[in-house]
Amino acid sequence: MKTQRALSDEQERLRIEGLRVLALIIARRALNDAPTGTNRSPNRIAAARNGTRARGRSDPKGAV
């Protein structure tokens, strides 16, 4: 019974790890395929993730 449980736990861990890797691949591919000039800079992506606003060329110095 312990062996079966350990196998099940390991399968679940591998499944989650695989989903995480797949999500990273999809995100990277989406960023690479985005046309230029679509505000896909790393700062804007991080800001979107954090719910803040990244400063761009037209943003005043204090706006974040």
mmCIF file of the N, C-alpha and C atoms, coordinates in Angstrom:
data_MODEL
# 
_entry.id   MODEL 
# 
loop_
_atom_site.group_PDB 
_atom_site.id 
_atom_site.type_symbol 
_atom_site.label_atom_id 
_atom_site.label_alt_id 
_atom_site.label_comp_id 
_atom_site.label_asym_id 
_atom_site.label_entity_id 
_atom_site.label_seq_id 
_atom_site.pdbx_PDB_ins_code 
_atom_site.Cartn_x 
_atom_site.Cartn_y 
_atom_site.Cartn_z 
_atom_site.occupancy 
_atom_site.B_iso_or_equiv 
_atom_site.pdbx_formal_charge 
_atom_site.auth_seq_id 
_atom_site.auth_comp_id 
_atom_site.auth_asym_id 
_atom_site.auth_atom_id 
_atom_site.pdbx_PDB_model_num 
ATOM 1   N N  . MET A 1 1  ? 0.819  -1.197 0.000   1.00 0.00 ? 1  MET A N  1 
ATOM 2   C CA . MET A 1 1  ? 0.000  0.000  0.000   1.00 0.00 ? 1  MET A CA 1 
ATOM 3   C C  . MET A 1 1  ? 0.868  1.268  0.000   1.00 0.00 ? 1  MET A C  1 
ATOM 4   N N  . LYS A 1 2  ? 1.955  1.253  0.814   1.00 0.00 ? 2  LYS A N  1 
ATOM 5   C CA . LYS A 1 2  ? 2.856  2.409  0.849   1.00 0.00 ? 2  LYS A CA 1 
ATOM 6   C C  . LYS A 1 2  ? 3.490  2.648  -0.513  1.00 0.00 ? 2  LYS A C  1 
ATOM 7   N N  . THR A 1 3  ? 3.851  1.565  -1.179  1.00 0.00 ? 3  THR A N  1 
ATOM 8   C CA . THR A 1 3  ? 4.484  1.684  -2.492  1.00 0.00 ? 3  THR A CA 1 
ATOM 9   C C  . THR A 1 3  ? 3.523  2.315  -3.493  1.00 0.00 ? 3  THR A C  1 
ATOM 10  N N  . GLN A 1 4  ? 2.274  1.896  -3.464  1.00 0.00 ? 4  GLN A N  1 
ATOM 11  C CA . GLN A 1 4  ? 1.268  2.437  -4.375  1.00 0.00 ? 4  GLN A CA 1 
ATOM 12  C C  . GLN A 1 4  ? 1.056  3.927  -4.112  1.00 0.00 ? 4  GLN A C  1 
ATOM 13  N N  . ARG A 1 5  ? 1.008  4.296  -2.842  1.00 0.00 ? 5  ARG A N  1 
ATOM 14  C CA . ARG A 1 5  ? 0.818  5.708  -2.473  1.00 0.00 ? 5  ARG A CA 1 
ATOM 15  C C  . ARG A 1 5  ? 2.025  6.552  -2.921  1.00 0.00 ? 5  ARG A C  1 
ATOM 16  N N  . ALA A 1 6  ? 3.223  6.021  -2.717  1.00 0.00 ? 6  ALA A N  1 
ATOM 17  C CA . ALA A 1 6  ? 4.434  6.731  -3.129  1.00 0.00 ? 6  ALA A CA 1 
ATOM 18  C C  . ALA A 1 6  ? 4.463  6.912  -4.641  1.00 0.00 ? 6  ALA A C  1 
ATOM 19  N N  . LEU A 1 7  ? 4.054  5.883  -5.371  1.00 0.00 ? 7  LEU A N  1 
ATOM 20  C CA . LEU A 1 7  ? 4.007  5.971  -6.828  1.00 0.00 ? 7  LEU A CA 1 
ATOM 21  C C  . LEU A 1 7  ? 2.990  7.022  -7.263  1.00 0.00 ? 7  LEU A C  1 
ATOM 22  N N  . SER A 1 8  ? 1.834  7.035  -6.629  1.00 0.00 ? 8  SER A N  1 
ATOM 23  C CA . SER A 1 8  ? 0.799  8.005  -6.952  1.00 0.00 ? 8  SER A CA 1 
ATOM 24  C C  . SER A 1 8  ? 1.280  9.435  -6.672  1.00 0.00 ? 8  SER A C  1 
ATOM 25  N N  . ASP A 1 9  ? 1.954  9.631  -5.548  1.00 0.00 ? 9  ASP A N  1 
ATOM 26  C CA . ASP A 1 9  ? 2.480  10.955 -5.206  1.00 0.00 ? 9  ASP A CA 1 
ATOM 27  C C  . ASP A 1 9  ? 3.526  11.406 -6.223  1.00 0.00 ? 9  ASP A C  1 
ATOM 28  N N  . GLU A 1 10 ? 4.379  10.483 -6.629  1.00 0.00 ? 10 GLU A N  1 
ATOM 29  C CA . GLU A 1 10 ? 5.425  10.807 -7.606  1.00 0.00 ? 10 GLU A CA 1 
ATOM 30  C C  . GLU A 1 10 ? 4.808  11.151 -8.963  1.00 0.00 ? 10 GLU A C  1 
ATOM 31  N N  . GLN A 1 11 ? 3.772  10.423 -9.365  1.00 0.00 ? 11 GLN A N  1 
ATOM 32  C CA . GLN A 1 11 ? 3.095  10.715 -10.629 1.00 0.00 ? 11 GLN A CA 1 
ATOM 33  C C  . GLN A 1 11 ? 2.458  12.104 -10.593 1.00 0.00 ? 11 GLN A C  1 
ATOM 34  N N  . GLU A 1 12 ? 1.857  12.445 -9.468  1.00 0.00 ? 12 GLU A N  1 
ATOM 35  C CA . GLU A 1 12 ? 1.233  13.761 -9.331  1.00 0.00 ? 12 GLU A CA 1 
ATOM 36  C C  . GLU A 1 12 ? 2.289  14.868 -9.364  1.00 0.00 ? 12 GLU A C  1 
ATOM 37  N N  . ARG A 1 13 ? 3.414  14.650 -8.713  1.00 0.00 ? 13 ARG A N  1 
ATOM 38  C CA . ARG A 1 13 ? 4.498  15.629 -8.717  1.00 0.00 ? 13 ARG A CA 1 
ATOM 39  C C  . ARG A 1 13 ? 5.018  15.848 -10.139 1.00 0.00 ? 13 ARG A C  1 
ATOM 40  N N  . LEU A 1 14 ? 5.196  14.750 -10.871 1.00 0.00 ? 14 LEU A N  1 
ATOM 41  C CA . LEU A 1 14 ? 5.672  14.853 -12.250 1.00 0.00 ? 14 LEU A CA 1 
ATOM 42  C C  . LEU A 1 14 ? 4.646  15.541 -13.151 1.00 0.00 ? 14 LEU A C  1 
ATOM 43  N N  . ARG A 1 15 ? 3.375  15.283 -12.912 1.00 0.00 ? 15 ARG A N  1 
ATOM 44  C CA . ARG A 1 15 ? 2.315  15.919 -13.698 1.00 0.00 ? 15 ARG A CA 1 
ATOM 45  C C  . ARG A 1 15 ? 2.328  17.434 -13.481 1.00 0.00 ? 15 ARG A C  1 
ATOM 46  N N  . ILE A 1 16 ? 2.444  17.846 -12.240 1.00 0.00 ? 16 ILE A N  1 
ATOM 47  C CA . ILE A 1 16 ? 2.473  19.274 -11.924 1.00 0.00 ? 16 ILE A CA 1 
ATOM 48  C C  . ILE A 1 16 ? 3.717  19.932 -12.516 1.00 0.00 ? 16 ILE A C  1 
ATOM 49  N N  . GLU A 1 17 ? 4.853  19.271 -12.396 1.00 0.00 ? 17 GLU A N  1 
ATOM 50  C CA . GLU A 1 17 ? 6.098  19.798 -12.966 1.00 0.00 ? 17 GLU A CA 1 
ATOM 51  C C  . GLU A 1 17 ? 5.974  19.943 -14.487 1.00 0.00 ? 17 GLU A C  1 
ATOM 52  N N  . GLY A 1 18 ? 5.364  18.954 -15.131 1.00 0.00 ? 18 GLY A N  1 
ATOM 53  C CA . GLY A 1 18 ? 5.159  19.018 -16.575 1.00 0.00 ? 18 GLY A CA 1 
ATOM 54  C C  . GLY A 1 18 ? 4.253  20.171 -16.980 1.00 0.00 ? 18 GLY A C  1 
ATOM 55  N N  . LEU A 1 19 ? 3.198  20.395 -16.202 1.00 0.00 ? 19 LEU A N  1 
ATOM 56  C CA . LEU A 1 19 ? 2.300  21.510 -16.491 1.00 0.00 ? 19 LEU A CA 1 
ATOM 57  C C  . LEU A 1 19 ? 3.010  22.851 -16.314 1.00 0.00 ? 19 LEU A C  1 
ATOM 58  N N  . ARG A 1 20 ? 3.866  22.942 -15.313 1.00 0.00 ? 20 ARG A N  1 
ATOM 59  C CA . ARG A 1 20 ? 4.620  24.170 -15.078 1.00 0.00 ? 20 ARG A CA 1 
ATOM 60  C C  . ARG A 1 20 ? 5.558  24.464 -16.252 1.00 0.00 ? 20 ARG A C  1 
ATOM 61  N N  . VAL A 1 21 ? 6.249  23.432 -16.712 1.00 0.00 ? 21 VAL A N  1 
ATOM 62  C CA . VAL A 1 21 ? 7.165  23.594 -17.846 1.00 0.00 ? 21 VAL A CA 1 
ATOM 63  C C  . VAL A 1 21 ? 6.386  23.971 -19.104 1.00 0.00 ? 21 VAL A C  1 
ATOM 64  N N  . LEU A 1 22 ? 5.261  23.336 -19.321 1.00 0.00 ? 22 LEU A N  1 
ATOM 65  C CA . LEU A 1 22 ? 4.430  23.647 -20.482 1.00 0.00 ? 22 LEU A CA 1 
ATOM 66  C C  . LEU A 1 22 ? 3.959  25.103 -20.443 1.00 0.00 ? 22 LEU A C  1 
ATOM 67  N N  . ALA A 1 23 ? 3.557  25.575 -19.276 1.00 0.00 ? 23 ALA A N  1 
ATOM 68  C CA . ALA A 1 23 ? 3.124  26.968 -19.140 1.00 0.00 ? 23 ALA A CA 1 
ATOM 69  C C  . ALA A 1 23 ? 4.261  27.932 -19.470 1.00 0.00 ? 23 ALA A C  1 
ATOM 70  N N  . LEU A 1 24 ? 5.469  27.613 -19.040 1.00 0.00 ? 24 LEU A N  1 
ATOM 71  C CA . LEU A 1 24 ? 6.622  28.462 -19.351 1.00 0.00 ? 24 LEU A CA 1 
ATOM 72  C C  . LEU A 1 24 ? 6.898  28.492 -20.850 1.00 0.00 ? 24 LEU A C  1 
ATOM 73  N N  . ILE A 1 25 ? 6.804  27.340 -21.490 1.00 0.00 ? 25 ILE A N  1 
ATOM 74  C CA . ILE A 1 25 ? 7.029  27.263 -22.936 1.00 0.00 ? 25 ILE A CA 1 
ATOM 75  C C  . ILE A 1 25 ? 5.993  28.096 -23.681 1.00 0.00 ? 25 ILE A C  1 
ATOM 76  N N  . ILE A 1 26 ? 4.736  27.974 -23.287 1.00 0.00 ? 26 ILE A N  1 
ATOM 77  C CA . ILE A 1 26 ? 3.663  28.724 -23.944 1.00 0.00 ? 26 ILE A CA 1 
ATOM 78  C C  . ILE A 1 26 ? 3.870  30.223 -23.753 1.00 0.00 ? 26 ILE A C  1 
ATOM 79  N N  . ALA A 1 27 ? 4.230  30.636 -22.550 1.00 0.00 ? 27 ALA A N  1 
ATOM 80  C CA . ALA A 1 27 ? 4.442  32.063 -22.278 1.00 0.00 ? 27 ALA A CA 1 
ATOM 81  C C  . ALA A 1 27 ? 5.607  32.606 -23.096 1.00 0.00 ? 27 ALA A C  1 
ATOM 82  N N  . ARG A 1 28 ? 6.701  31.875 -23.140 1.00 0.00 ? 28 ARG A N  1 
ATOM 83  C CA . ARG A 1 28 ? 7.864  32.332 -23.920 1.00 0.00 ? 28 ARG A CA 1 
ATOM 84  C C  . ARG A 1 28 ? 7.533  32.416 -25.399 1.00 0.00 ? 28 ARG A C  1 
ATOM 85  N N  . ARG A 1 29 ? 6.829  31.431 -25.900 1.00 0.00 ? 29 ARG A N  1 
ATOM 86  C CA . ARG A 1 29 ? 6.477  31.428 -27.322 1.00 0.00 ? 29 ARG A CA 1 
ATOM 87  C C  . ARG A 1 29 ? 5.540  32.591 -27.641 1.00 0.00 ? 29 ARG A C  1 
ATOM 88  N N  . ALA A 1 30 ? 4.594  32.856 -26.759 1.00 0.00 ? 30 ALA A N  1 
ATOM 89  C CA . ALA A 1 30 ? 3.669  33.968 -26.982 1.00 0.00 ? 30 ALA A CA 1 
ATOM 90  C C  . ALA A 1 30 ? 4.416  35.295 -26.999 1.00 0.00 ? 30 ALA A C  1 
ATOM 91  N N  . LEU A 1 31 ? 5.389  35.446 -26.118 1.00 0.00 ? 31 LEU A N  1 
ATOM 92  C CA . LEU A 1 31 ? 6.168  36.683 -26.093 1.00 0.00 ? 31 LEU A CA 1 
ATOM 93  C C  . LEU A 1 31 ? 7.033  36.821 -27.331 1.00 0.00 ? 31 LEU A C  1 
ATOM 94  N N  . ASN A 1 32 ? 7.606  35.732 -27.785 1.00 0.00 ? 32 ASN A N  1 
ATOM 95  C CA . ASN A 1 32 ? 8.457  35.772 -28.976 1.00 0.00 ? 32 ASN A CA 1 
ATOM 96  C C  . ASN A 1 32 ? 7.656  36.011 -30.245 1.00 0.00 ? 32 ASN A C  1 
ATOM 97  N N  . ASP A 1 33 ? 6.415  35.557 -30.284 1.00 0.00 ? 33 ASP A N  1 
ATOM 98  C CA . ASP A 1 33 ? 5.581  35.703 -31.470 1.00 0.00 ? 33 ASP A CA 1 
ATOM 99  C C  . ASP A 1 33 ? 4.862  37.047 -31.526 1.00 0.00 ? 33 ASP A C  1 
ATOM 100 N N  . ALA A 1 34 ? 4.897  37.810 -30.430 1.00 0.00 ? 34 ALA A N  1 
ATOM 101 C CA . ALA A 1 34 ? 4.185  39.088 -30.406 1.00 0.00 ? 34 ALA A CA 1 
ATOM 102 C C  . ALA A 1 34 ? 4.849  40.061 -31.373 1.00 0.00 ? 34 ALA A C  1 
ATOM 103 N N  . PRO A 1 35 ? 4.041  40.799 -32.133 1.00 0.00 ? 35 PRO A N  1 
ATOM 104 C CA . PRO A 1 35 ? 4.610  41.791 -33.037 1.00 0.00 ? 35 PRO A CA 1 
ATOM 105 C C  . PRO A 1 35 ? 5.351  42.868 -32.243 1.00 0.00 ? 35 PRO A C  1 
ATOM 106 N N  . THR A 1 36 ? 6.328  43.481 -32.867 1.00 0.00 ? 36 THR A N  1 
ATOM 107 C CA . THR A 1 36 ? 7.080  44.529 -32.175 1.00 0.00 ? 36 THR A CA 1 
ATOM 108 C C  . THR A 1 36 ? 6.176  45.722 -31.926 1.00 0.00 ? 36 THR A C  1 
ATOM 109 N N  . GLY A 1 37 ? 6.466  46.431 -30.867 1.00 0.00 ? 37 GLY A N  1 
ATOM 110 C CA . GLY A 1 37 ? 5.680  47.613 -30.534 1.00 0.00 ? 37 GLY A CA 1 
ATOM 111 C C  . GLY A 1 37 ? 4.393  47.309 -29.806 1.00 0.00 ? 37 GLY A C  1 
ATOM 112 N N  . THR A 1 38 ? 4.269  46.134 -29.217 1.00 0.00 ? 38 THR A N  1 
ATOM 113 C CA . THR A 1 38 ? 3.031  45.775 -28.523 1.00 0.00 ? 38 THR A CA 1 
ATOM 114 C C  . THR A 1 38 ? 3.192  45.820 -27.012 1.00 0.00 ? 38 THR A C  1 
ATOM 115 N N  . ASN A 1 39 ? 4.154  46.601 -26.546 1.00 0.00 ? 39 ASN A N  1 
ATOM 116 C CA . ASN A 1 39 ? 4.376  46.757 -25.107 1.00 0.00 ? 39 ASN A CA 1 
ATOM 117 C C  . ASN A 1 39 ? 4.641  45.431 -24.424 1.00 0.00 ? 39 ASN A C  1 
ATOM 118 N N  . ARG A 1 40 ? 5.477  44.621 -25.020 1.00 0.00 ? 40 ARG A N  1 
ATOM 119 C CA . ARG A 1 40 ? 5.804  43.315 -24.461 1.00 0.00 ? 40 ARG A CA 1 
ATOM 120 C C  . ARG A 1 40 ? 7.164  43.320 -23.760 1.00 0.00 ? 40 ARG A C  1 
ATOM 121 N N  . SER A 1 41 ? 7.597  44.482 -23.295 1.00 0.00 ? 41 SER A N  1 
ATOM 122 C CA . SER A 1 41 ? 8.887  44.542 -22.615 1.00 0.00 ? 41 SER A CA 1 
ATOM 123 C C  . SER A 1 41 ? 8.798  43.796 -21.290 1.00 0.00 ? 41 SER A C  1 
ATOM 124 N N  . PRO A 1 42 ? 9.917  43.298 -20.780 1.00 0.00 ? 42 PRO A N  1 
ATOM 125 C CA . PRO A 1 42 ? 9.896  42.586 -19.494 1.00 0.00 ? 42 PRO A CA 1 
ATOM 126 C C  . PRO A 1 42 ? 9.319  43.432 -18.367 1.00 0.00 ? 42 PRO A C  1 
ATOM 127 N N  . ASN A 1 43 ? 9.569  44.752 -18.385 1.00 0.00 ? 43 ASN A N  1 
ATOM 128 C CA . ASN A 1 43 ? 9.020  45.613 -17.338 1.00 0.00 ? 43 ASN A CA 1 
ATOM 129 C C  . ASN A 1 43 ? 7.505  45.662 -17.393 1.00 0.00 ? 43 ASN A C  1 
ATOM 130 N N  . ARG A 1 44 ? 6.962  45.737 -18.583 1.00 0.00 ? 44 ARG A N  1 
ATOM 131 C CA . ARG A 1 44 ? 5.502  45.786 -18.707 1.00 0.00 ? 44 ARG A CA 1 
ATOM 132 C C  . ARG A 1 44 ? 4.866  44.455 -18.329 1.00 0.00 ? 44 ARG A C  1 
ATOM 133 N N  . ILE A 1 45 ? 5.529  43.359 -18.663 1.00 0.00 ? 45 ILE A N  1 
ATOM 134 C CA . ILE A 1 45 ? 5.005  42.040 -18.304 1.00 0.00 ? 45 ILE A CA 1 
ATOM 135 C C  . ILE A 1 45 ? 5.006  41.887 -16.790 1.00 0.00 ? 45 ILE A C  1 
ATOM 136 N N  . ALA A 1 46 ? 6.112  42.265 -16.146 1.00 0.00 ? 46 ALA A N  1 
ATOM 137 C CA . ALA A 1 46 ? 6.196  42.178 -14.689 1.00 0.00 ? 46 ALA A CA 1 
ATOM 138 C C  . ALA A 1 46 ? 5.162  43.090 -14.041 1.00 0.00 ? 46 ALA A C  1 
ATOM 139 N N  . ALA A 1 47 ? 4.971  44.272 -14.597 1.00 0.00 ? 47 ALA A N  1 
ATOM 140 C CA . ALA A 1 47 ? 3.998  45.203 -14.042 1.00 0.00 ? 47 ALA A CA 1 
ATOM 141 C C  . ALA A 1 47 ? 2.587  44.636 -14.160 1.00 0.00 ? 47 ALA A C  1 
ATOM 142 N N  . ALA A 1 48 ? 2.280  44.019 -15.283 1.00 0.00 ? 48 ALA A N  1 
ATOM 143 C CA . ALA A 1 48 ? 0.959  43.419 -15.464 1.00 0.00 ? 48 ALA A CA 1 
ATOM 144 C C  . ALA A 1 48 ? 0.744  42.293 -14.461 1.00 0.00 ? 48 ALA A C  1 
ATOM 145 N N  . ARG A 1 49 ? 1.788  41.535 -14.214 1.00 0.00 ? 49 ARG A N  1 
ATOM 146 C CA . ARG A 1 49 ? 1.709  40.431 -13.267 1.00 0.00 ? 49 ARG A CA 1 
ATOM 147 C C  . ARG A 1 49 ? 1.475  40.951 -11.850 1.00 0.00 ? 49 ARG A C  1 
ATOM 148 N N  . ASN A 1 50 ? 2.100  42.092 -11.527 1.00 0.00 ? 50 ASN A N  1 
ATOM 149 C CA . ASN A 1 50 ? 2.008  42.647 -10.179 1.00 0.00 ? 50 ASN A CA 1 
ATOM 150 C C  . ASN A 1 50 ? 0.837  43.601 -10.003 1.00 0.00 ? 50 ASN A C  1 
ATOM 151 N N  . GLY A 1 51 ? 0.134  43.900 -11.069 1.00 0.00 ? 51 GLY A N  1 
ATOM 152 C CA . GLY A 1 51 ? -0.991 44.819 -10.983 1.00 0.00 ? 51 GLY A CA 1 
ATOM 153 C C  . GLY A 1 51 ? -0.558 46.279 -10.886 1.00 0.00 ? 51 GLY A C  1 
ATOM 154 N N  . THR A 1 52 ? 0.663  46.585 -11.301 1.00 0.00 ? 52 THR A N  1 
ATOM 155 C CA . THR A 1 52 ? 1.154  47.961 -11.295 1.00 0.00 ? 52 THR A CA 1 
ATOM 156 C C  . THR A 1 52 ? 1.307  48.429 -12.728 1.00 0.00 ? 52 THR A C  1 
ATOM 157 N N  . ARG A 1 53 ? 1.887  49.604 -12.896 1.00 0.00 ? 53 ARG A N  1 
ATOM 158 C CA . ARG A 1 53 ? 2.062  50.148 -14.236 1.00 0.00 ? 53 ARG A CA 1 
ATOM 159 C C  . ARG A 1 53 ? 3.535  50.414 -14.492 1.00 0.00 ? 53 ARG A C  1 
ATOM 160 N N  . ALA A 1 54 ? 4.050  49.902 -15.584 1.00 0.00 ? 54 ALA A N  1 
ATOM 161 C CA . ALA A 1 54 ? 5.454  50.130 -15.935 1.00 0.00 ? 54 ALA A CA 1 
ATOM 162 C C  . ALA A 1 54 ? 5.589  51.483 -16.602 1.00 0.00 ? 54 ALA A C  1 
ATOM 163 N N  . ARG A 1 55 ? 6.698  52.148 -16.349 1.00 0.00 ? 55 ARG A N  1 
ATOM 164 C CA . ARG A 1 55 ? 6.952  53.435 -16.985 1.00 0.00 ? 55 ARG A CA 1 
ATOM 165 C C  . ARG A 1 55 ? 7.413  53.220 -18.413 1.00 0.00 ? 55 ARG A C  1 
ATOM 166 N N  . GLY A 1 56 ? 6.867  53.974 -19.316 1.00 0.00 ? 56 GLY A N  1 
ATOM 167 C CA . GLY A 1 56 ? 7.283  53.934 -20.713 1.00 0.00 ? 56 GLY A CA 1 
ATOM 168 C C  . GLY A 1 56 ? 7.836  55.283 -21.114 1.00 0.00 ? 56 GLY A C  1 
ATOM 169 N N  . ARG A 1 57 ? 8.084  55.480 -22.386 1.00 0.00 ? 57 ARG A N  1 
ATOM 170 C CA . ARG A 1 57 ? 8.658  56.740 -22.859 1.00 0.00 ? 57 ARG A CA 1 
ATOM 171 C C  . ARG A 1 57 ? 7.742  57.926 -22.606 1.00 0.00 ? 57 ARG A C  1 
ATOM 172 N N  . SER A 1 58 ? 6.439  57.737 -22.749 1.00 0.00 ? 58 SER A N  1 
ATOM 173 C CA . SER A 1 58 ? 5.520  58.858 -22.610 1.00 0.00 ? 58 SER A CA 1 
ATOM 174 C C  . SER A 1 58 ? 5.045  59.058 -21.176 1.00 0.00 ? 58 SER A C  1 
ATOM 175 N N  . ASP A 1 59 ? 5.409  58.157 -20.268 1.00 0.00 ? 59 ASP A N  1 
ATOM 176 C CA . ASP A 1 59 ? 4.985  58.292 -18.878 1.00 0.00 ? 59 ASP A CA 1 
ATOM 177 C C  . ASP A 1 59 ? 5.845  59.322 -18.160 1.00 0.00 ? 59 ASP A C  1 
ATOM 178 N N  . PRO A 1 60 ? 5.225  60.162 -17.325 1.00 0.00 ? 60 PRO A N  1 
ATOM 179 C CA . PRO A 1 60 ? 6.028  61.085 -16.532 1.00 0.00 ? 60 PRO A CA 1 
ATOM 180 C C  . PRO A 1 60 ? 6.918  60.317 -15.561 1.00 0.00 ? 60 PRO A C  1 
ATOM 181 N N  . LYS A 1 61 ? 7.976  60.964 -15.132 1.00 0.00 ? 61 LYS A N  1 
ATOM 182 C CA . LYS A 1 61 ? 8.972  60.281 -14.306 1.00 0.00 ? 61 LYS A CA 1 
ATOM 183 C C  . LYS A 1 61 ? 8.387  59.677 -13.033 1.00 0.00 ? 61 LYS A C  1 
ATOM 184 N N  . GLY A 1 62 ? 7.433  60.307 -12.416 1.00 0.00 ? 62 GLY A N  1 
ATOM 185 C CA . GLY A 1 62 ? 6.889  59.807 -11.155 1.00 0.00 ? 62 GLY A CA 1 
ATOM 186 C C  . GLY A 1 62 ? 5.799  58.761 -11.316 1.00 0.00 ? 62 GLY A C  1 
ATOM 187 N N  . ALA A 1 63 ? 5.304  58.532 -12.509 1.00 0.00 ? 63 ALA A N  1 
ATOM 188 C CA . ALA A 1 63 ? 4.190  57.594 -12.708 1.00 0.00 ? 63 ALA A CA 1 
ATOM 189 C C  . ALA A 1 63 ? 4.679  56.169 -12.694 1.00 0.00 ? 63 ALA A C  1 
ATOM 190 N N  . VAL A 1 64 ? 4.123  55.402 -11.816 1.00 0.00 ? 64 VAL A N  1 
ATOM 191 C CA . VAL A 1 64 ? 4.437  53.964 -11.777 1.00 0.00 ? 64 VAL A CA 1 
ATOM 192 C C  . VAL A 1 64 ? 3.188  53.235 -11.377 1.00 0.00 ? 64 VAL A C  1 
# 
